Amino acid sequence: MAEEFILIPGRTSKQGTTLNEGKYTDGYLEEISTLQICEQDMQRLGLSDGDQVRMWNEIGEVTVPCKTSKGDELPPGLLFISYGMWSSALMGGDTQGSGMPDSKGLDVFLEPA
Amino acid sequence: MSIAELPVDKTDELKIVKDATCTFCGCVCDDMELTVEGNKITKAKNACVLGKSWFFNHHIEDSPEATIAGQPVPFEEAVEKAADILLAATYPITYGLSDTTSEAQRVAIAITDWIGGTIDTTTSVCHGPSGMAFQGVGEVTCSLGEIKNRADFVLFWGCNPAEGHPRHFTRYSLMPKGQFLPNGRKDRTAVLIDVRKTKTARAMDYYLQLKPRSDFELAWALRGIAAGVEVDPDIEQITGIPLDMLEDLVSKMKEAKFGVIMFGMGLTMTRGKHINTEAVLALARDMNKYTRFAAKPLRGHGNVTGADNIVAWSTGYPFGVNLNRGYPRFNPGEFTTSDTLARGEADAALIIASDPMSNFSNPAREHLSKIPTVVLDPKLSETAKIATVAFTSATYGINTPGTVYRMDDVPIPLRPAFESPYRSDQTILTAIETRIREKQLAAL
């Protein structure tokens, strides 16, 4: 059954280095398509590193592999993914008059694919 | 003309370029020592992990200099087509500009002015909300040099410089010994406020884990505590941080001789946006009743700060500026690119050194793929793929000289490593501007 989470897209060091190597390299595509989930949430959902998960909101839907976040970097209920095509697919066009779409702190639903 | 016909520097001579500038991130570190062998940088002394990948991966691409609808064409033909597209449009937009020189930015603004278009930069989806907040409450600012030499209290809020700006700690904000901080790190108190306990947290003295989307409430509570207002202990339910920790933080801020808040897109991209940033800027302003305090945005791309500066001194506003009426109008939400595309208003686009087809929302990308576009980029991107006219350009800082602005608005010169067979953004844009003016004057 799907659970509700908050998704934080952001930058990582690996995203930066692989971006320079090229946006069509395996390293870059892997980095921007991998969803990080905290250990407690991984266990509760019965997920292992590399498993596919389906994530969606009212804007769009993506199916991506997941991995356990390092240490206590993420608290339960929070997800992280590197900026890129997958995070953009969940971003709406409305900027509430600011020019900036909601790009962090997105409400999403998640379930094992 | 194919790439093979263009002049290429074929010398294999070893060359050392001292005091070169890295243009990957907003730190624009200008103490690089590059070893250049022919058309390749083989060593980048002083560069961080991001800088090394920047310098080592910008070789000469095997791409046509210019294409129309994906087919290689002579440069002049591409310029002609670009001028026609931009002149025929009724709502042309110019976008990008954060990864090019300020000299090129200036020409892009001039083109937009001649065609009565809208000029916007990647700032609008970065620290654009901060730009709005500066206009709302002002900016108590300082240079990175002042932070290095004076700041004994550094608060990072909604940012992760350990991964995004790897040398920020060692060069400016945390480790260096300064004029009034003879012991470097030992003389500083460092705090991180963020929803994630990132690598940055490891370098801090204190980490406050904030609940997502409660930045505004936290900043307002800190302002209240600083002013002596009784704050409801329920603030912990909202922000996740107990009141006594907030009181302790405010005490430390007041005790500082020189404090600085450095904030990132954790504030600007989250619900609240410019209101979040306004609250943090107001907090920094308030703290000047007790001590010296400043607040600085951490800027991402190598010359995004230059884009703000050049657009501002050209038009009076930093981004999202419409020039269609012959005078500048600033209105984020109306003239910003996410909006002009998502609403289907723009009917042509000039895109320089950015990739909105990867980064924008679905409706914005959908519309961008339907309108004629002129794209300048050193590398292939999703945006370059859909371009009507695409130019491969030389990489700024590695192949071309010019000026960039560091994240604290300090201009820094570029010292290129080797020549590129491709033209610079400035040269390409100047050719397009010249052709547009010729056509406009001929039509008089």
Interface residues (C-beta under 8 A of the other chain):
Chain A: I6 I8 G10 R11 T12 S13 G16 T17 T18 L19 N20 E21 G22 K23 Y24 I59 G60 G71 D72 E73 L74 P75 L78 F80 Y83 G84 M85 S88 A89 M91 G92 G93 D94 T95 Q96 G97 S98 G99 M100 P101 D102 S103 K104 G105
Chain B: F24 C25 V49 L50 K52 S53 W54 F56 N57 H58 D120 S124 V125 G128 P129 M132 N160 E163 G164 P166 V195 R196 K197 T198 K199 Q209 P212 R213 M265 G266 T268 M269 T270 R271 K273 H274 G300 F319 G320 P332 G333 E334 T336 T337 S338 D339 A342 R343 D355 S358 N359 F360 S361 N362 P363 A364 R365 K379 L380 S381 E382
